[in-house]
């Protein structure tokens, strides 16, 4: 419990990296707007319980809600990486 702030920073960093990778993937294979956001949400919602199950979450996080926090915060990073990779592949 004393490492809660550090654990949340690691979780946020993990979500940011995953959002960038999903955005690059969606941009490269030209997924449409609604499908890309749906894929992002699906992967983030699958990733969250996996983090909960693979870590000793009772000791690392205050509640299960902590695991799901930050999903919407990484959405902007996803959109930016998606648009940049799409433009690099299909516009240039």
N, C-alpha and C positions, 0 to 999 in steps of 0.2 A: 504494500500500500504506500510505502514511503517513496517508491519510484514511479508513482502515478504520472507525474509530469513528463518524465523521461519516456515512459511507455507510450503516452499519447503522442509525443513528438515522433517516435519511431513509427507508430501507426499512421500518422499524417504523412510522413515521408514515403511510406509504403503505398499509401493511396495515391500520392502524387505521381510516383513512378509508374504505377499501374495505369493511371489515367493517361499519362503521356504515351505509354505503349499501346493502349487501346485506341487512342486518337490517331497514332501513326498507322496502325493496322487498318482502321476504318478509312483513313484518307488514301492509303495505297490501293485498297481494293474497291474504292468508290462506293461506299455504302451511303444510302440516302439519309436525310436528316432524321426522320423519326426512327428508322431502323438503327442508326448509329447511337442515338441517345438510349434507345431500348437495350442495345447490346452493352453499352456502358453501365446502365443500371443493373442489368442481369449479372454481369461479371462482378460488380461491386457487391451485390447482394449475395452472391455465391462466396466471394472472398471473405466476407465478414464472419459467417459461421465457421469457415475453415480456420480463421485466425482464432476464434473462440475455442474450437476443439483442439487445435494443435498446441496451444499455449496453456499454461496453468493460469487460466484467466481469473479464477477466484482470487489469486494473490496478486495478479498484475494489473487488474482493472477494477474500478469501484463497482460498476454494474454492467449488465449486458448492453445497456444503451450506449456505453462508451465505445463499444466495438462498431456500432452503426453510425456513430457521429463522424462527420467529415465527408460523407458520401457526396453531399451537394456542394461542399467546398471545393472538391477536386473537379467539379463539372467544368469550370472555366478553363482549367488547365487542359482538360480533355478537348474542349472545343478549339482552343488555340492550336494544339498539336494536330488535331484533325484538319483544320483549315490550312495550316502551313504544309503538311504533308500532301494534301490534295493539290494545292497550288504548285508545289514542286514537281509532282508527278504529271499532272494533266494540263497545267497552264504554261509551264516553261518549255 
